[in-house]
Amino acid sequence: MGLSEIRRKAGRDKATCYRHLCALEAAGLVEQNPATKRYRIGPAVLRWAAIREATVPRKASAETALRDLAEATGELAHLSLIDGARLQTLAQANSGQHSTRVVLEDLHLPFHATASGLAVLAHGAPAAAPRPMPLERYTAHTIDSPRALEVKLEQIRAEGFAVSAQGFELGVHGIAVPVFEGLGQVAGAVAVASVAARMTPELEHRIKQGLIEASRQITANWGGRTPASLDRIWSNFARTDGPQKAEEMA
């Protein structure tokens, strides 16, 4: 961005923004394109990213949990991180239990149309929330109104799981839960994508049980903490034996 655009977004005067940019440039955190005079991320960020990955290897620390989840459910397990106004897939694991499997080809996932995105929105990423209008429609099952989206998010917060039945891709049924870092901030989501025709109440229950375990493991590996309210919902769910028992308890 240029200095004028940075000033507008920061809500500060031009002189103050320029002083900050000079300090950041001296530290290598930003650099100025000599041809356009616009500022961009500097090379020091690469060193910071390398240090972060070396001390907290997100991908490596999540791969075991994803493999276990894929084998326990027989479906595709994947982990995604918040990347601006969408999710970026970090890792995935598939099971060899079925000849027909979901293949995750699009590594960028929208928030309102996927189980992963809905899980992130429901549990504390308002800055990443899509604008009120329009909500892009991917299939006939995509949530396409702000009111319907808010109702869906309330349901997810109450139940502890996000479900997207063919909202992003026809024939794919997704279930997801958030993962956390730091002091409880949402970092992304872990999800299972299944062939929709294969989904049964028993499989859904098994997937949810596996997602709880995977999220807790990944969150712990990342130094995070699951919020107490969500942890209570998951603990109550984990005590059920299956769909029938869950209905009896309700």
N, C-alpha and C positions, 0 to 999 in steps of 0.2 A: 504494500500500500504506500501511497505517497503521504507526505507530511500533513497535507490538508485533510485527507481522509482519516488519518490517525487522530488528528485533533478533534474532528467531529465525533468519532466513535468514543474517544476517551472523555470528551466533555471538558477538556482543559484548553488553556490558551496555547498558541503555537510555540511561543518561546519555551514554555515549560516542557512541552512534548519534545521539542528539539533537544533540550538538555538531557532528558531521559534517554532519548535515542542515542545521543553521543556516548552516554555512559554504557548503554547496552552494547553499542558497537565496539567500544574499547574492550569490553569483556568477551567479545566474539559471539554474543547471543543474538545479535542481528547484524546484517550487513546491507550496504546500499549498492544497488546496481549502478555502476558508473555511467551507463548509457541512459537509463530511464530516470535515475535519481529516486527510484522507489525502494522501499525497505522490504527485506525478507528475512526468514530465519537464518541465523548464522551458524558457522561450523561447530561452535562450542556445544551446541545442543546434541550433536552426534556423540561427543565424548560423554556427556551426561547420560545419554540413552544407553551407551555401552556399559557404563558403571551401574546403572539401574538394572539392566538385564543380567549383569554378572552377579549382583548381590541378591536380586529377586528375579530369578529366571521364570517369568510368567508362563511361557509356553511349555518349557520342560517340566515345570512343577504341576502342570495341569494334564499332561498327556496320560499319566497312569490312571487318573480319575476318569478320563474320557474313554480309555480302553475298557476299563471295568464297567462303565455305564453302557457302552455299546454291547458288550458280551452279555450283561445281565438282561438287557431289553431285546437284543436281536436286531436293533435298529441303528440308524446313524446318530451319533452323539457329536455335538459341536459346541465350541466356545467362541463367543464374540465380545469385542470391546467397543466402548463408545468412541466414535470417531467423528466429532462434530455433529452433523445432522443425520447421521446414520450409524450403523454398526459395522465393524470390520471383523471378519472371521479370523481368529487367531490360530485355532487348531481344530481338528476333527478326527473321528475314528469311526469306522464302519464295521459291522458284524458280517460274518460269512454264513450266518444261519439261514438266509433266504436268497434265492436266486434273483428275486425282484427286490431291489433296494433303492432308497432315495440317494441321489447323488447331488451334493451341494456344489453347484457350478458358479453361482453368483456369490462372491465373497463379501459383497456389500449388501446389507439388509436394511430395509426401511423400518422405521419404528412402529407405525400404526398397522402394518400389514403382516407382521410376523410375531410369533410367540415370544421370541427373544426381545424384540423391540418393545412389545407390550409389557413384559416383565420389568424392563428397565424404566419405562415411563411410570409404571405404577408404584415403583419403590424409590423414587427420589431423583429423577434426572429432568427437572422442568426446563432447564436451559436447552435440552436436546429435543423438547417436544415440538412436533410439527405445528406450523401456523394453522389458525382456525380454518382457513380455506385456501386452496382446495386440498383435499386429501386424495392422493393419486389412487385410482382404482386398478388393481391388478387382476382380480377375478370378480365374479358375481358375488363372492363371499367376503370381499374386502370391506372393512369398516370405512365408510366414506363421509361421515358427518361428525363434527365436533361433539355433539350431544351423545351419539352412539359410542364414541370413543371414551367419553368420561364415564358413561355407565359401565363399559367394559373394564375400565381401570379400577372402578370401585369394587367390582366383582372380584378382580384379581387380588386386590388388597385384602378382601375378606377371606378368600379361599387359599391364598398363598401360592397359586400357580397360574401361569398365563397359558391359554390355549388358543391356537389359531387353526381352525378347521378349513384348510384350503384358501386361506386369506391372501397368500402370496403366490402360491402355485397350485394348480388343480391337481388333485390326487395326493397331496401331501398334508399330513396332519401333524402339527407341531405343538409341543408342550415345553415350557421353559420356566426357569426360576432365576432370580438375580444372583450375582456374585459381588462380594464387597471387598474393599481395601481400606487401609488407614483406620479411621475411627468410625467406620460404618458407611462410607460413601459407596454408592453403586459404581462398580467398575465396568460391568457388562452383564452377560447372561450365559448360562449353560442350558442347552436344549437337546431334545431328542426329536428327530424328524422321522415319521413313519409313513409307510404307504397307507393312505386313508382307508382303503378297503380292508386292511388288516387290523384296524383299531377295534378293540373290544374293551368292555369295562375292566376286565382282568388285566389286559395289557396296559391300559391307561394307569391303573393303580400301581403296577410294577414300575412303570416309567417314573411316576411321581416319587415313589420310594427311592428309586435310584438317583433322581435329580436332587433330592434332599441331601443324600450322602455326598454326591459329587460337589454340590455347592458348598457344603460345610468344609470339605477337604480342600477345595481350591481356595476358598476364602481364608482358611487358616494358613495355607502355604503363602498367601500374599500378605499376611500380617493384618488381615481384616477382621471384622466382627459382624456377625449377623444381628440385625436389630432384634431386641427382645420380643417385640410384638409378633414379628414374622417367625421367630424361633418357637414361640408358643404354638402357633398354628401348625407348624411342621411337626412338632413333638406330638400334638394331638392326632395328627394324621398318621404318624409313624406307629402309633399304638393300635391302629385298626388292622384287621387281618385281611381285608379285601373290600370290594364294593358293597357286598351284602352287609358286612359288619359296620361299614361306614354309614350306611343308610339307617341301621338300627340305632347307632349312637346318636345320629342327627335327630 
